[in-house]
Amino acid sequence: VPCYNLGFPSTKDFEWVVQSNQIWDCPVTVTDIKVASKIWGKDIAMLKGKMKRKPSPATKDLVKVPKEFVKLHHDVTMMMDVFHVNKIPFFVSLSRVIYFTGAQHLPNRKIDSIFKAFMKVHTHYLHRGFRIEIVLANGKFEPLKSLIEAFPHGPRLNLCARGEHVADIERCIQVIKQCSHSVCHAMPFTKIPRILAIHIVFRSVSLLTYFPSKGGVSSTLSPMTIMSGEQLDCKKHLSLQIGQCCQVHEEDHPHSSQLARTRGVTCLGPSGDLQGSHKFMALNSGKKIMHHSWDVVPMLDTVRV
């Protein structure tokens, strides 16, 4: 009995109809309904037509880092470099002692773009009460030396000799690439869209910072907690897997219209807000959107948008 023949009832109502023998000579059993729900998930047509708006409460649960800790490790030595994944450039930074890793997507490898990425990192450390005193990098960052040391109380840029590299940041890049490659091979896609590849790197970096580093300054506080006060939350950060197929709830359409109330998307990871929203790639446009309400659907050969 196709679900649409009955007006798209809920799974619970459909089970009651079959169990109470409301349809004579029905070949479908309650077990069939449960098995179909596990295999196929929620009906996409029903989600598009019947989904209602859901509230998204904002909960703030940040860990306070002791002031003595910040004062003791106020001066920071940071390392930086640029690496590529699928020919996409990223700016990566790593601080010694704290071992906080940050990655930013670069539109290009021009000096202005790299300097802008560095200033974001520098500002972030200042907001958390830290001051970058020394920056370690290889010789290709020599054009940045005058820019970095020009602004007041700026850090000192120490460059390696030709052919040498900063070992710690090189190992960090290797770990990021290994994690990113593993995520890519866990997906059923033959090609990874550019926006998805970028967020795979972001996700790999963020997960590395959510746990205390070996040999780091603290065995209980993770680099992410030290630099943002945030801890890994199962509901906010681990409820969806990157690349997972979902239907997000559209809220900008009038309730009386016949437009679809959900849209097919692929998960790009948590957005970082207090509501636990996630970033998604819309399957009908390829653009990044953010939503706080969704339903997970199976990954089919043909994904509906």
Solvent accessible surface area in square Angstrom, and as a share of the most:
residue,aa,sasa,rsa
1,V,61,0.35
2,P,59,0.37
3,C,35,0.21
4,Y,140,0.53
5,N,99,0.51
6,L,67,0.33
7,G,56,0.54
8,F,56,0.23
9,P,24,0.15
10,S,45,0.29
11,T,60,0.35
12,K,165,0.70
13,D,77,0.40
14,F,20,0.08
15,E,35,0.16
16,W,150,0.53
17,V,29,0.17
18,V,25,0.14
19,Q,142,0.63
20,S,45,0.29
21,N,101,0.52
22,Q,102,0.45
23,I,48,0.24
24,W,214,0.75
25,D,144,0.75
26,C,33,0.20
27,P,108,0.68
28,V,28,0.16
29,T,69,0.40
30,V,35,0.20
31,T,89,0.52
32,D,68,0.35
33,I,11,0.06
34,K,105,0.44
35,V,73,0.42
36,A,45,0.35
37,S,41,0.27
38,K,177,0.75
39,I,105,0.53
40,W,154,0.54
41,G,30,0.29
42,K,109,0.46
43,D,54,0.28
44,I,23,0.12
45,A,41,0.32
46,M,33,0.15
47,L,8,0.04
48,K,30,0.13
49,G,47,0.45
50,K,103,0.43
51,M,29,0.13
52,K,154,0.65
53,R,139,0.51
54,K,90,0.38
55,P,124,0.78
56,S,39,0.25
57,P,100,0.63
58,A,61,0.47
59,T,73,0.43
60,K,151,0.64
61,D,120,0.62
62,L,86,0.43
63,V,46,0.26
64,K,189,0.80
65,V,20,0.12
66,P,70,0.44
67,K,172,0.73
68,E,127,0.57
69,F,31,0.13
70,V,29,0.17
71,K,167,0.71
72,L,140,0.69
73,H,40,0.18
74,H,76,0.34
75,D,80,0.42
76,V,6,0.03
77,T,34,0.20
78,M,0,0.00
79,M,0,0.00
80,M,1,0.00
81,D,5,0.03
82,V,10,0.06
83,F,8,0.03
84,H,65,0.29
85,V,10,0.06
86,N,99,0.51
87,K,186,0.79
88,I,4,0.02
89,P,13,0.08
90,F,0,0.00
91,F,1,0.00
92,V,0,0.00
93,S,2,0.01
94,L,11,0.06
95,S,0,0.00
96,R,96,0.35
97,V,70,0.40
98,I,4,0.02
99,Y,70,0.26
100,F,25,0.11
101,T,11,0.07
102,G,16,0.16
103,A,20,0.15
104,Q,37,0.17
105,H,60,0.27
106,L,3,0.02
107,P,99,0.62
108,N,55,0.28
109,R,116,0.42
110,K,139,0.59
111,I,56,0.28
112,D,110,0.57
113,S,19,0.12
114,I,10,0.05
115,F,45,0.19
116,K,133,0.57
117,A,5,0.04
118,F,0,0.00
119,M,58,0.26
120,K,116,0.49
121,V,17,0.09
122,H,12,0.05
123,T,54,0.31
124,H,65,0.29
125,Y,1,0.01
126,L,88,0.44
127,H,145,0.65
128,R,72,0.26
129,G,33,0.31
130,F,1,0.01
131,R,69,0.25
132,I,1,0.00
133,E,71,0.32
134,I,41,0.21
135,V,0,0.00
136,L,25,0.12
137,A,0,0.00
138,N,12,0.06
139,G,32,0.31
140,K,96,0.41
141,F,4,0.02
142,E,109,0.49
143,P,74,0.47
144,L,0,0.00
145,K,76,0.32
146,S,81,0.52
147,L,70,0.35
148,I,0,0.00
149,E,74,0.33
150,A,79,0.61
151,F,45,0.19
152,P,112,0.70
153,H,156,0.70
154,G,20,0.19
155,P,1,0.01
156,R,134,0.49
157,L,2,0.01
158,N,64,0.33
159,L,46,0.23
160,C,31,0.19
161,A,61,0.47
162,R,241,0.88
163,G,71,0.68
164,E,100,0.45
165,H,112,0.50
166,V,13,0.07
167,A,58,0.45
168,D,34,0.18
169,I,1,0.01
170,E,65,0.29
171,R,138,0.50
172,C,15,0.09
173,I,15,0.07
174,Q,103,0.46
175,V,61,0.35
176,I,0,0.00
177,K,63,0.27
178,Q,98,0.44
179,C,45,0.27
180,S,1,0.01
181,H,92,0.41
182,S,71,0.46
183,V,40,0.23
184,C,29,0.18
185,H,160,0.71
186,A,71,0.55
187,M,19,0.09
188,P,95,0.60
189,F,63,0.26
190,T,142,0.82
191,K,171,0.73
192,I,39,0.20
193,P,53,0.33
194,R,131,0.48
195,I,38,0.19
196,L,1,0.01
197,A,4,0.03
198,I,17,0.09
199,H,11,0.05
200,I,1,0.01
201,V,0,0.00
202,F,60,0.25
203,R,25,0.09
204,S,6,0.04
205,V,8,0.05
206,S,28,0.18
207,L,58,0.29
208,L,67,0.34
209,T,2,0.01
210,Y,20,0.08
211,F,117,0.49
212,P,53,0.33
213,S,36,0.23
214,K,202,0.86
215,G,76,0.73
216,G,24,0.23
217,V,41,0.23
218,S,21,0.14
219,S,103,0.66
220,T,110,0.64
221,L,37,0.18
222,S,6,0.04
223,P,3,0.02
224,M,28,0.13
225,T,2,0.01
226,I,3,0.02
227,M,0,0.00
228,S,34,0.22
229,G,2,0.02
230,E,41,0.18
231,Q,100,0.44
232,L,52,0.26
233,D,56,0.29
234,C,94,0.56
235,K,173,0.73
236,K,43,0.18
237,H,10,0.05
238,L,83,0.41
239,S,57,0.37
240,L,9,0.04
241,Q,111,0.49
242,I,12,0.06
243,G,5,0.05
244,Q,56,0.25
245,C,4,0.03
246,C,0,0.00
247,Q,1,0.00
248,V,0,0.00
249,H,3,0.01
250,E,29,0.13
251,E,58,0.26
252,D,113,0.59
253,H,61,0.27
254,P,89,0.56
255,H,118,0.53
256,S,104,0.67
257,S,36,0.23
258,Q,178,0.79
259,L,102,0.51
260,A,43,0.34
261,R,59,0.21
262,T,4,0.02
263,R,56,0.21
264,G,0,0.00
265,V,0,0.00
266,T,6,0.04
267,C,0,0.00
268,L,3,0.01
269,G,4,0.04
270,P,26,0.16
271,S,33,0.21
272,G,54,0.52
273,D,46,0.24
274,L,75,0.37
275,Q,79,0.35
276,G,12,0.12
277,S,7,0.05
278,H,0,0.00
279,K,43,0.18
280,F,0,0.00
281,M,19,0.08
282,A,0,0.00
283,L,48,0.24
284,N,90,0.46
285,S,62,0.40
286,G,37,0.35
287,K,141,0.60
288,K,106,0.45
289,I,34,0.17
290,M,112,0.50
291,H,33,0.15
292,H,59,0.26
293,S,8,0.05
294,W,52,0.18
295,D,10,0.05
296,V,67,0.38
297,V,6,0.03
298,P,40,0.25
299,M,72,0.32
300,L,67,0.33
301,D,156,0.81
302,T,107,0.62
303,V,52,0.30
304,R,121,0.44
305,V,77,0.44
